[in-house]
Amino acid sequence: MKEREFANQVAIVTGGGTGLGKEMSLKLAREGAKVVIASRSMEHLQSTANAIAAEGGTVLAVPTDVRDHSQVETLVKTTVEKFGRIDILINNAAGNFLVPSEKLTPNGWNAVVRIVLDGTWFCSSLAGKQMIEQKSGCILNIIATYAMTGSPGVVHSASAKAGVLAMTRTLAAEWGHYGIRVNALAPGAMVTEGASKNLMFDNEQAQKVIEKNVPLGRLATVDEIADLALFLCSSKAGYITGDVMTADGGAWMKSKSFLDMLNGG
């Protein structure tokens, strides 16, 4: 990417307070973007905002529950009032936990689907209206490889993220003539606090079991996945839309679920 690839561009990152969202926000700010970070936790947002500001970046933290359409409206309105436009939207807010499908409750289903699928649609539809007015924009949806392959224990998340993938391709086809690109990024297992806690590889032994089923022999880092996200949002990817980039170290070729791996299957 050229130096300061995102100079004077405005980017919204949901789930921007921790993990991959924090790393993407930091990198966008370093590349000159004015970054709006959204999350339910103001504590997490403030920590990330402080880190960006300490490096001389421009940041605005907006507490937002993406499941709430009115809060997303406020997020988009606040962004436009402050910075005048929206060039990039990264839908990164998510929720997940491992559970056998037959034991998944309606509340458990809704908890994940409302964040991942509803939240992505609320953000995309509202930010998209601003992008349509501008005749330009880029939307990147963070999904997962199991949205395409399926995997035991994550029927709620896999279904929601598969829906986001369909949304990605549909909006790319529909909004391309407005100069709006829409893509998805599907990381494999990553070393983050949220993934470690919710997907049960929060100890060295469990992590080693998972790594054995990755051809490259390790989990992804947030740094390298964030770099891929920035590429897809950059001018270097200006002719890419309706696509999904997979970055899982080749794990999809072995097609084992987290449950299988952790149970010694």
Backbone as CSV, one residue per row, in Angstrom:
resi,resn,N_x,N_y,N_z,CA_x,CA_y,CA_z,C_x,C_y,C_z
1,MET,0.834,-1.192,0.000,0.000,0.000,0.000,0.876,1.252,0.000
2,LYS,0.394,2.290,-0.650,1.143,3.538,-0.654,1.113,4.156,0.739
3,GLU,2.045,5.067,0.986,2.134,5.699,2.292,0.853,6.460,2.611
4,ARG,0.382,6.299,3.846,-0.842,6.953,4.319,-2.004,6.672,3.366
5,GLU,-2.233,5.404,3.147,-3.247,4.935,2.206,-4.622,5.524,2.485
6,PHE,-4.957,5.720,3.749,-6.309,6.147,4.099,-6.377,7.597,4.583
7,ALA,-5.442,8.400,4.147,-5.417,9.801,4.561,-6.737,10.490,4.248
8,ASN,-7.307,11.141,5.275,-8.549,11.908,5.172,-9.791,11.063,4.931
9,GLN,-9.654,9.740,4.984,-10.832,8.889,4.881,-11.416,8.652,6.275
10,VAL,-12.708,8.358,6.305,-13.418,8.133,7.566,-13.846,6.677,7.630
11,ALA,-13.445,5.994,8.692,-13.732,4.565,8.841,-14.483,4.288,10.134
12,ILE,-15.539,3.506,10.036,-16.247,3.001,11.214,-15.846,1.543,11.402
13,VAL,-15.461,1.189,12.622,-15.127,-0.196,12.953,-15.994,-0.633,14.123
14,THR,-16.909,-1.568,13.894,-17.694,-2.094,15.006,-16.883,-3.177,15.714
15,GLY,-17.180,-3.370,16.985,-16.327,-4.267,17.767,-14.907,-3.745,17.796
16,GLY,-14.780,-2.408,17.809,-13.477,-1.784,17.658,-12.688,-1.617,18.935
17,GLY,-13.203,-2.132,20.037,-12.535,-1.894,21.312,-11.520,-2.942,21.717
18,THR,-11.595,-4.134,21.133,-10.711,-5.229,21.549,-10.304,-6.072,20.348
19,GLY,-9.308,-6.930,20.573,-8.940,-7.954,19.609,-8.659,-7.441,18.214
20,LEU,-9.223,-8.138,17.231,-9.017,-7.762,15.832,-9.539,-6.366,15.551
21,GLY,-10.676,-6.007,16.126,-11.236,-4.676,15.909,-10.293,-3.580,16.369
22,LYS,-9.670,-3.783,17.508,-8.703,-2.797,18.018,-7.514,-2.692,17.082
23,GLU,-7.006,-3.829,16.625,-5.826,-3.825,15.754,-6.133,-3.155,14.420
24,MET,-7.292,-3.441,13.849,-7.666,-2.792,12.588,-7.798,-1.287,12.772
25,SER,-8.379,-0.877,13.889,-8.562,0.551,14.157,-7.230,1.262,14.297
26,LEU,-6.306,0.653,15.010,-4.971,1.241,15.174,-4.268,1.380,13.820
27,LYS,-4.347,0.342,13.008,-3.663,0.366,11.712,-4.311,1.379,10.765
28,LEU,-5.624,1.478,10.780,-6.298,2.472,9.948,-5.868,3.882,10.334
29,ALA,-5.806,4.137,11.644,-5.394,5.465,12.113,-3.955,5.766,11.713
30,ARG,-3.088,4.756,11.782,-1.694,4.956,11.382,-1.570,5.287,9.904
31,GLU,-2.543,4.801,9.136,-2.539,5.067,7.693,-3.333,6.323,7.336
32,GLY,-3.668,7.129,8.364,-4.259,8.432,8.119,-5.763,8.527,8.228
33,ALA,-6.447,7.428,8.499,-7.907,7.462,8.588,-8.365,8.133,9.880
34,LYS,-9.525,8.766,9.786,-10.240,9.221,10.971,-11.138,8.055,11.369
35,VAL,-10.892,7.495,12.538,-11.502,6.219,12.905,-12.592,6.411,13.961
36,VAL,-13.754,5.854,13.665,-14.865,5.843,14.613,-15.000,4.406,15.104
37,ILE,-14.793,4.200,16.394,-14.866,2.850,16.951,-16.161,2.699,17.739
38,ALA,-16.804,1.553,17.543,-18.100,1.302,18.175,-18.068,-0.036,18.895
39,SER,-18.663,-0.051,20.081,-18.752,-1.263,20.885,-19.726,-0.982,22.020
40,ARG,-20.213,-2.045,22.630,-21.110,-1.834,23.770,-20.345,-1.343,24.999
41,SER,-19.069,-1.698,25.107,-18.284,-1.368,26.297,-17.489,-0.081,26.119
42,MET,-17.881,0.961,26.842,-17.141,2.217,26.783,-15.745,2.051,27.356
43,GLU,-15.586,1.146,28.291,-14.270,0.895,28.885,-13.287,0.405,27.823
44,HIS,-13.737,-0.559,27.014,-12.882,-1.067,25.946,-12.628,0.002,24.889
45,LEU,-13.676,0.741,24.552,-13.529,1.797,23.548,-12.527,2.851,24.004
46,GLN,-12.612,3.233,25.251,-11.737,4.298,25.749,-10.277,3.875,25.713
47,SER,-10.030,2.602,26.033,-8.669,2.094,25.999,-8.094,2.170,24.589
48,THR,-8.893,1.751,23.606,-8.440,1.801,22.219,-8.314,3.233,21.738
49,ALA,-9.277,4.082,22.098,-9.215,5.494,21.711,-7.964,6.151,22.274
50,ASN,-7.626,5.830,23.502,-6.423,6.397,24.113,-5.169,5.950,23.365
51,ALA,-5.159,4.675,22.957,-3.996,4.145,22.240,-3.829,4.831,20.881
52,ILE,-4.941,5.065,20.192,-4.879,5.743,18.900,-4.444,7.193,19.074
53,ALA,-5.037,7.861,20.045,-4.694,9.270,20.288,-3.230,9.422,20.686
54,ALA,-2.714,8.464,21.447,-1.322,8.517,21.885,-0.356,8.461,20.712
55,GLU,-0.804,7.860,19.604,0.031,7.778,18.405,-0.236,8.940,17.446
56,GLY,-1.077,9.884,17.881,-1.361,11.051,17.059,-2.496,10.867,16.082
57,GLY,-3.267,9.788,16.243,-4.368,9.521,15.338,-5.637,10.256,15.721
58,THR,-6.572,10.288,14.777,-7.883,10.903,15.008,-8.896,9.804,15.258
59,VAL,-9.593,9.881,16.395,-10.503,8.804,16.779,-11.719,9.369,17.493
60,LEU,-12.833,8.711,17.288,-14.074,9.030,17.990,-14.679,7.730,18.484
61,ALA,-14.937,7.634,19.776,-15.529,6.437,20.368,-17.026,6.660,20.571
62,VAL,-17.840,5.753,20.017,-19.294,5.879,20.121,-19.867,4.564,20.666
63,PRO,-20.245,4.530,21.937,-20.836,3.306,22.488,-22.072,2.907,21.676
64,THR,-22.097,1.684,21.178,-23.164,1.253,20.279,-23.438,-0.229,20.447
65,ASP,-24.701,-0.563,20.609,-25.148,-1.956,20.546,-25.709,-2.151,19.145
66,VAL,-24.996,-2.889,18.303,-25.401,-2.999,16.898,-26.722,-3.738,16.729
67,ARG,-27.206,-4.390,17.779,-28.513,-5.047,17.711,-29.662,-4.046,17.745
68,ASP,-29.361,-2.830,18.141,-30.360,-1.786,18.313,-30.285,-0.817,17.134
69,HIS,-31.291,-0.845,16.261,-31.283,-0.029,15.052,-31.123,1.450,15.375
70,SER,-31.773,1.913,16.431,-31.701,3.338,16.769,-30.294,3.734,17.214
71,GLN,-29.584,2.832,17.887,-28.211,3.138,18.294,-27.274,3.180,17.079
72,VAL,-27.541,2.321,16.103,-26.737,2.357,14.876,-27.029,3.642,14.106
73,GLU,-28.285,4.068,14.104,-28.619,5.358,13.487,-27.812,6.481,14.120
74,THR,-27.710,6.455,15.441,-26.937,7.474,16.157,-25.464,7.396,15.781
75,LEU,-24.938,6.187,15.676,-23.546,6.000,15.285,-23.262,6.633,13.924
76,VAL,-24.106,6.338,12.955,-23.909,6.861,11.600,-24.096,8.377,11.577
77,LYS,-25.131,8.855,12.237,-25.394,10.296,12.275,-24.247,11.048,12.933
78,THR,-23.756,10.522,14.058,-22.658,11.167,14.777,-21.405,11.223,13.915
79,THR,-21.141,10.128,13.195,-19.962,10.070,12.329,-20.037,11.130,11.229
80,VAL,-21.184,11.217,10.577,-21.340,12.167,9.475,-21.307,13.600,9.984
81,GLU,-21.937,13.852,11.130,-21.913,15.202,11.696,-20.496,15.631,12.068
82,LYS,-19.700,14.682,12.559,-18.335,14.995,13.002,-17.362,15.107,11.837
83,PHE,-17.466,14.164,10.883,-16.441,14.074,9.839,-16.958,14.287,8.415
84,GLY,-18.271,14.362,8.254,-18.821,14.718,6.952,-19.073,13.599,5.972
85,ARG,-18.559,12.385,6.252,-18.711,11.302,5.297,-18.376,9.956,5.954
86,ILE,-18.596,8.873,5.236,-18.179,7.537,5.664,-17.561,6.858,4.448
87,ASP,-16.273,6.573,4.526,-15.593,5.923,3.410,-15.481,4.417,3.599
88,ILE,-15.353,3.985,4.850,-15.127,2.570,5.149,-16.006,2.159,6.318
89,LEU,-16.636,1.012,6.180,-17.345,0.380,7.298,-16.795,-1.031,7.434
90,ILE,-16.285,-1.351,8.614,-15.861,-2.721,8.900,-16.802,-3.296,9.948
91,ASN,-17.597,-4.264,9.520,-18.527,-4.945,10.423,-17.796,-6.088,11.109
92,ASN,-17.351,-5.810,12.330,-16.533,-6.763,13.071,-17.200,-7.235,14.364
93,ALA,-18.256,-6.553,14.794,-18.937,-6.949,16.031,-19.471,-8.373,15.887
94,ALA,-19.259,-9.182,16.897,-19.667,-10.588,16.815,-19.871,-11.164,18.206
95,GLY,-20.485,-12.337,18.230,-20.631,-13.104,19.457,-20.623,-14.569,19.086
96,ASN,-20.090,-15.404,19.955,-20.036,-16.832,19.641,-19.751,-17.624,20.904
97,PHE,-20.157,-18.868,20.914,-19.788,-19.818,21.951,-20.059,-21.206,21.389
98,LEU,-19.325,-22.186,21.885,-19.494,-23.555,21.423,-20.650,-24.235,22.137
99,VAL,-21.506,-24.892,21.382,-22.616,-25.625,21.968,-23.125,-26.647,20.947
100,PRO,-23.381,-27.893,21.368,-23.999,-28.847,20.442,-25.343,-28.308,19.975
101,SER,-25.654,-28.496,18.716,-26.860,-27.876,18.147,-28.121,-28.251,18.899
102,GLU,-28.210,-29.501,19.352,-29.426,-29.946,20.033,-29.590,-29.322,21.410
103,LYS,-28.535,-28.686,21.907,-28.604,-28.041,23.220,-28.708,-26.515,23.120
104,LEU,-28.700,-25.991,21.911,-28.784,-24.544,21.727,-30.192,-24.048,22.027
105,THR,-30.315,-23.062,22.913,-31.611,-22.509,23.291,-31.994,-21.369,22.354
106,PRO,-33.280,-21.010,22.323,-33.686,-19.839,21.531,-32.933,-18.577,21.933
107,ASN,-32.707,-18.409,23.233,-31.962,-17.230,23.673,-30.520,-17.247,23.168
108,GLY,-29.904,-18.429,23.183,-28.549,-18.560,22.684,-28.462,-18.273,21.198
109,TRP,-29.439,-18.788,20.451,-29.509,-18.517,19.007,-29.628,-17.015,18.742
110,ASN,-30.582,-16.393,19.414,-30.829,-14.966,19.192,-29.647,-14.105,19.612
111,ALA,-28.976,-14.499,20.684,-27.859,-13.701,21.185,-26.782,-13.517,20.120
112,VAL,-26.536,-14.566,19.342,-25.498,-14.512,18.319,-26.030,-13.956,17.009
113,VAL,-27.190,-14.445,16.570,-27.729,-14.031,15.267,-28.057,-12.547,15.242
114,ARG,-28.546,-12.014,16.338,-28.901,-10.593,16.352,-27.668,-9.700,16.238
115,ILE,-26.565,-10.108,16.866,-25.334,-9.313,16.740,-24.753,-9.453,15.341
116,VAL,-24.575,-10.687,14.901,-23.836,-10.942,13.666,-24.643,-10.570,12.427
117,LEU,-25.855,-11.079,12.315,-26.633,-10.868,11.095,-27.410,-9.554,11.135
118,ASP,-28.216,-9.360,12.187,-28.975,-8.109,12.286,-28.049,-6.908,12.386
119,GLY,-27.023,-7.024,13.229,-26.114,-5.900,13.428,-25.383,-5.514,12.157
120,THR,-24.956,-6.507,11.404,-24.269,-6.227,10.142,-25.206,-5.541,9.160
121,TRP,-26.464,-5.995,9.127,-27.423,-5.370,8.213,-27.752,-3.945,8.636
122,PHE,-27.972,-3.721,9.920,-28.292,-2.368,10.383,-27.156,-1.401,10.021
123,CYS,-25.915,-1.822,10.289,-24.773,-0.946,10.001,-24.598,-0.734,8.502
124,SER,-24.726,-1.813,7.740,-24.515,-1.717,6.289,-25.595,-0.881,5.626
125,SER,-26.839,-1.088,6.029,-27.934,-0.367,5.380,-27.872,1.123,5.683
126,LEU,-27.545,1.481,6.917,-27.523,2.889,7.292,-26.266,3.601,6.795
127,ALA,-25.111,2.975,6.942,-23.895,3.574,6.389,-23.956,3.566,4.869
128,GLY,-24.584,2.528,4.317,-24.703,2.426,2.869,-25.461,3.589,2.255
129,LYS,-26.461,4.091,2.949,-27.207,5.240,2.427,-26.299,6.456,2.275
130,GLN,-25.399,6.640,3.234,-24.441,7.741,3.134,-23.472,7.498,1.980
131,MET,-23.029,6.265,1.824,-22.102,5.936,0.736,-22.770,6.109,-0.626
132,ILE,-24.044,5.757,-0.719,-24.783,5.946,-1.973,-24.832,7.427,-2.325
133,GLU,-25.064,8.241,-1.318,-25.103,9.696,-1.542,-23.750,10.209,-2.014
134,GLN,-22.677,9.635,-1.473,-21.321,10.048,-1.840,-20.887,9.477,-3.194
135,LYS,-21.558,8.387,-3.612,-21.160,7.623,-4.798,-19.800,6.946,-4.604
136,SER,-19.537,6.525,-3.374,-18.294,5.800,-3.095,-18.354,5.211,-1.696
137,GLY,-17.559,4.166,-1.480,-17.480,3.572,-0.148,-17.004,2.137,-0.221
138,CYS,-16.622,1.627,0.935,-16.154,0.250,1.045,-16.706,-0.355,2.323
139,ILE,-17.309,-1.532,2.199,-17.816,-2.271,3.353,-17.067,-3.594,3.428
140,LEU,-16.528,-3.903,4.600,-15.851,-5.182,4.822,-16.515,-5.896,5.983
141,ASN,-16.954,-7.123,5.730,-17.610,-7.931,6.745,-16.666,-9.035,7.221
142,ILE,-16.442,-9.085,8.518,-15.590,-10.124,9.087,-16.467,-11.334,9.398
143,ILE,-16.189,-12.460,8.701,-16.997,-13.663,8.928,-16.090,-14.762,9.494
144,ALA,-16.237,-15.986,9.040,-15.409,-17.109,9.487,-15.476,-18.199,8.435
145,THR,-14.468,-19.045,8.400,-14.434,-20.087,7.384,-15.623,-21.030,7.488
146,TYR,-16.130,-21.242,8.710,-17.247,-22.186,8.848,-18.552,-21.637,8.278
147,ALA,-18.571,-20.376,7.887,-19.738,-19.858,7.161,-19.878,-20.560,5.819
148,MET,-18.767,-21.059,5.293,-18.760,-21.741,3.989,-18.692,-23.252,4.127
149,THR,-17.986,-23.742,5.147,-17.787,-25.182,5.288,-18.768,-25.842,6.252
150,GLY,-19.320,-25.042,7.178,-20.075,-25.619,8.283,-19.118,-26.195,9.310
151,SER,-19.570,-26.330,10.535,-18.735,-26.898,11.593,-19.613,-27.210,12.800
152,PRO,-19.456,-28.388,13.416,-20.239,-28.712,14.602,-19.996,-27.724,15.733
153,GLY,-21.041,-27.435,16.474,-20.913,-26.622,17.680,-21.105,-25.136,17.495
154,VAL,-21.283,-24.706,16.242,-21.430,-23.269,16.000,-22.565,-22.990,15.014
155,VAL,-23.651,-23.726,15.138,-24.735,-23.571,14.165,-25.292,-22.157,14.151
156,HIS,-25.359,-21.517,15.321,-25.877,-20.153,15.403,-24.958,-19.177,14.678
157,SER,-23.661,-19.251,14.984,-22.702,-18.344,14.366,-22.499,-18.653,12.888
158,ALA,-22.403,-19.926,12.537,-22.209,-20.308,11.136,-23.386,-19.855,10.278
159,SER,-24.598,-20.033,10.802,-25.787,-19.614,10.058,-25.806,-18.106,9.868
160,ALA,-25.481,-17.383,10.934,-25.486,-15.917,10.853,-24.407,-15.420,9.897
161,LYS,-23.209,-15.987,9.993,-22.118,-15.527,9.137,-22.323,-15.953,7.687
162,ALA,-22.974,-17.091,7.459,-23.331,-17.465,6.096,-24.331,-16.464,5.527
163,GLY,-25.228,-16.005,6.377,-26.150,-14.953,5.966,-25.422,-13.669,5.626
164,VAL,-24.393,-13.338,6.405,-23.595,-12.146,6.122,-22.850,-12.299,4.796
165,LEU,-22.378,-13.500,4.506,-21.709,-13.734,3.224,-22.675,-13.509,2.063
166,ALA,-23.904,-14.013,2.204,-24.911,-13.775,1.163,-25.233,-12.289,1.046
167,MET,-25.296,-11.613,2.191,-25.518,-10.167,2.197,-24.390,-9.440,1.482
168,THR,-23.163,-9.877,1.740,-21.988,-9.278,1.114,-22.111,-9.312,-0.404
169,ARG,-22.413,-10.482,-0.936,-22.473,-10.640,-2.384,-23.680,-9.922,-2.985
170,THR,-24.782,-9.927,-2.259,-25.983,-9.251,-2.754,-25.768,-7.740,-2.825
171,LEU,-25.230,-7.156,-1.764,-25.003,-5.713,-1.761,-23.916,-5.317,-2.759
172,ALA,-22.916,-6.183,-2.934,-21.881,-5.893,-3.927,-22.487,-5.805,-5.321
173,ALA,-23.399,-6.736,-5.619,-24.054,-6.735,-6.928,-24.981,-5.540,-7.088
174,GLU,-25.646,-5.166,-5.993,-26.659,-4.117,-6.057,-26.077,-2.711,-5.996
175,TRP,-24.999,-2.545,-5.230,-24.467,-1.201,-4.993,-23.203,-0.883,-5.782
176,GLY,-22.748,-1.807,-6.608,-21.530,-1.561,-7.358,-21.594,-0.318,-8.229
177,HIS,-22.763,-0.062,-8.801,-22.867,1.092,-9.702,-22.839,2.421,-8.951
178,TYR,-22.912,2.354,-7.626,-22.724,3.574,-6.824,-21.251,3.778,-6.448
179,GLY,-20.390,2.899,-6.905,-18.985,2.992,-6.528,-18.692,2.402,-5.165
180,ILE,-19.582,1.524,-4.687,-19.419,0.907,-3.370,-18.948,-0.538,-3.535
181,ARG,-17.854,-0.866,-2.877,-17.360,-2.241,-2.858,-17.760,-2.908,-1.547
182,VAL,-18.121,-4.193,-1.619,-18.510,-4.947,-0.430,-17.816,-6.305,-0.482
183,ASN,-17.005,-6.592,0.521,-16.270,-7.853,0.577,-16.344,-8.454,1.970
184,ALA,-15.855,-9.687,2.074,-15.811,-10.374,3.366,-14.420,-10.944,3.587
185,LEU,-14.051,-11.054,4.834,-12.783,-11.653,5.238,-13.096,-12.773,6.223
186,ALA,-12.588,-13.977,5.925,-12.874,-15.153,6.749,-11.593,-15.661,7.394
187,PRO,-11.297,-15.209,8.604,-10.108,-15.717,9.293,-10.396,-17.093,9.899
188,GLY,-9.326,-17.854,10.080,-9.427,-19.069,10.865,-9.229,-18.746,12.333
189,ALA,-8.789,-19.743,13.099,-8.574,-19.548,14.534,-7.504,-18.492,14.769
190,MET,-7.817,-17.577,15.675,-6.936,-16.442,15.953,-6.625,-16.354,17.437
191,VAL,-5.474,-15.804,17.726,-5.096,-15.585,19.118,-5.680,-14.260,19.586
192,THR,-6.880,-14.309,20.152,-7.505,-13.137,20.759,-8.161,-13.564,22.065
193,GLU,-8.383,-12.608,22.928,-9.009,-12.918,24.217,-10.406,-13.488,24.024
194,GLY,-11.179,-12.874,23.111,-12.543,-13.329,22.900,-12.611,-14.725,22.324
195,ALA,-11.778,-15.003,21.307,-11.778,-16.326,20.692,-11.317,-17.380,21.685
196,SER,-10.297,-17.071,22.442,-9.780,-18.035,23.413,-10.840,-18.399,24.450
197,LYS,-11.581,-17.405,24.892,-12.599,-17.635,25.918,-13.823,-18.359,25.356
198,ASN,-14.330,-17.888,24.223,-15.584,-18.406,23.701,-15.441,-19.707,22.927
199,LEU,-14.256,-19.950,22.354,-14.056,-21.154,21.560,-13.135,-22.157,22.252
200,MET,-12.870,-21.927,23.532,-12.276,-22.921,24.414,-10.820,-23.277,24.125
201,PHE,-10.072,-22.424,23.413,-8.631,-22.694,23.318,-7.866,-21.665,24.132
202,ASP,-8.242,-21.615,25.419,-7.657,-20.632,26.314,-6.535,-21.226,27.168
203,ASN,-5.995,-22.363,26.768,-4.841,-22.904,27.449,-3.888,-23.495,26.415
204,GLU,-2.631,-23.672,26.807,-1.582,-24.069,25.859,-1.863,-25.426,25.225
205,GLN,-2.372,-26.363,26.016,-2.634,-27.702,25.487,-3.710,-27.676,24.404
206,ALA,-4.802,-26.959,24.678,-5.882,-26.873,23.693,-5.409,-26.182,22.425
207,GLN,-4.595,-25.147,22.593,-4.093,-24.428,21.424,-3.216,-25.336,20.567
208,LYS,-2.407,-26.165,21.206,-1.538,-27.077,20.462,-2.353,-28.096,19.673
209,VAL,-3.453,-28.553,20.244,-4.318,-29.510,19.544,-4.857,-28.886,18.265
210,ILE,-5.292,-27.632,18.359,-5.838,-26.939,17.189,-4.741,-26.688,16.162
211,GLU,-3.566,-26.285,16.633,-2.466,-25.993,15.712,-2.060,-27.203,14.891
212,LYS,-2.192,-28.404,15.465,-1.841,-29.627,14.737,-2.733,-29.835,13.520
213,ASN,-3.896,-29.234,13.531,-4.831,-29.403,12.420,-4.794,-28.230,11.445
214,VAL,-3.788,-27.388,11.604,-3.567,-26.285,10.667,-2.296,-26.598,9.888
215,PRO,-2.358,-26.721,8.557,-1.162,-27.043,7.790,0.038,-26.142,8.089
216,LEU,-0.191,-24.869,8.357,0.918,-23.980,8.685,1.376,-24.107,10.138
217,GLY,0.642,-24.909,10.922,1.098,-25.257,12.257,0.971,-24.206,13.326
218,ARG,0.109,-23.211,13.120,-0.058,-22.163,14.131,-1.396,-21.474,13.923
219,LEU,-1.799,-20.693,14.940,-2.979,-19.863,14.815,-2.602,-18.537,14.159
220,ALA,-3.593,-17.852,13.656,-3.360,-16.535,13.063,-3.124,-15.503,14.160
221,THR,-2.441,-14.435,13.807,-2.297,-13.300,14.712,-3.222,-12.181,14.252
222,VAL,-3.656,-11.360,15.173,-4.524,-10.237,14.803,-3.788,-9.268,13.885
223,ASP,-2.477,-9.193,14.027,-1.688,-8.285,13.204,-1.798,-8.654,11.728
224,GLU,-1.627,-9.926,11.395,-1.652,-10.313,9.984,-3.064,-10.294,9.409
225,ILE,-4.070,-10.611,10.224,-5.451,-10.540,9.735,-5.863,-9.087,9.531
226,ALA,-5.431,-8.204,10.423,-5.727,-6.783,10.263,-5.093,-6.234,8.990
227,ASP,-3.894,-6.691,8.661,-3.248,-6.253,7.422,-4.075,-6.648,6.199
228,LEU,-4.643,-7.849,6.215,-5.491,-8.287,5.105,-6.755,-7.431,5.026
229,ALA,-7.308,-7.097,6.178,-8.502,-6.252,6.203,-8.208,-4.895,5.575
230,LEU,-7.071,-4.315,5.937,-6.713,-3.011,5.369,-6.486,-3.103,3.867
231,PHE,-5.889,-4.198,3.413,-5.715,-4.370,1.972,-7.058,-4.350,1.259
232,LEU,-8.035,-5.079,1.780,-9.342,-5.157,1.125,-10.072,-3.819,1.135
233,CYS,-9.721,-2.954,2.071,-10.331,-1.620,2.128,-9.552,-0.584,1.327
234,SER,-8.394,-0.965,0.821,-7.498,-0.002,0.194,-7.739,0.120,-1.304
235,SER,-7.076,1.099,-1.893,-7.152,1.303,-3.341,-6.530,0.147,-4.107
236,LYS,-5.638,-0.608,-3.476,-5.027,-1.773,-4.112,-6.061,-2.844,-4.428
237,ALA,-7.174,-2.835,-3.695,-8.243,-3.805,-3.914,-9.427,-3.157,-4.626
238,GLY,-9.145,-2.102,-5.378,-10.205,-1.311,-6.003,-11.073,-2.046,-6.999
239,TYR,-10.600,-3.204,-7.496,-11.403,-3.966,-8.460,-11.919,-5.268,-7.847
240,ILE,-11.884,-5.351,-6.531,-12.380,-6.537,-5.826,-13.684,-6.185,-5.126
241,THR,-14.738,-6.900,-5.451,-16.020,-6.731,-4.754,-16.819,-8.022,-4.846
242,GLY,-17.654,-8.257,-3.843,-18.459,-9.471,-3.793,-17.641,-10.706,-3.511
243,ASP,-16.444,-10.531,-2.979,-15.530,-11.651,-2.780,-15.345,-11.928,-1.294
244,VAL,-14.780,-13.105,-0.998,-14.424,-13.450,0.376,-12.985,-13.948,0.371
245,MET,-12.169,-13.369,1.229,-10.783,-13.805,1.370,-10.679,-14.710,2.589
246,THR,-10.138,-15.902,2.390,-9.945,-16.851,3.475,-8.507,-16.792,3.948
247,ALA,-8.310,-16.720,5.259,-6.969,-16.687,5.851,-6.983,-17.572,7.094
248,ASP,-6.760,-18.872,6.871,-6.857,-19.817,7.986,-5.703,-20.802,8.026
249,GLY,-4.599,-20.469,7.345,-3.446,-21.359,7.368,-3.685,-22.690,6.692
250,GLY,-4.752,-22.761,5.877,-5.081,-24.008,5.186,-5.950,-24.951,5.987
251,ALA,-6.461,-24.498,7.145,-7.215,-25.390,8.032,-8.480,-25.949,7.385
252,TRP,-9.092,-25.188,6.456,-10.331,-25.659,5.836,-10.116,-26.973,5.101
253,MET,-8.891,-27.264,4.671,-8.620,-28.493,3.928,-8.730,-29.735,4.806
254,LYS,-8.589,-29.535,6.117,-8.696,-30.672,7.035,-10.095,-30.815,7.608
255,SER,-10.858,-29.734,7.572,-12.291,-29.768,7.881,-12.638,-30.390,9.224
256,LYS,-11.852,-30.108,10.245,-12.205,-30.563,11.590,-12.765,-29.393,12.385
257,SER,-13.771,-29.671,13.206,-14.359,-28.617,14.025,-13.559,-28.418,15.301
258,PHE,-13.783,-27.276,15.953,-13.149,-27.044,17.245,-13.545,-28.137,18.232
259,LEU,-14.816,-28.553,18.211,-15.275,-29.584,19.139,-14.541,-30.891,18.894
260,ASP,-14.419,-31.290,17.621,-13.711,-32.521,17.297,-12.265,-32.467,17.769
261,MET,-11.610,-31.355,17.494,-10.192,-31.232,17.836,-9.983,-31.275,19.347
262,LEU,-10.803,-30.550,20.068,-10.621,-30.469,21.517,-11.013,-31.754,22.220
263,ASN,-11.871,-32.537,21.564,-12.281,-33.822,22.133,-11.422,-34.975,21.641
264,GLY,-10.352,-34.633,20.916,-9.425,-35.660,20.457,-9.878,-36.389,19.216
265,GLY,-10.872,-35.806,18.502,-11.381,-36.469,17.306,-10.530,-36.223,16.088
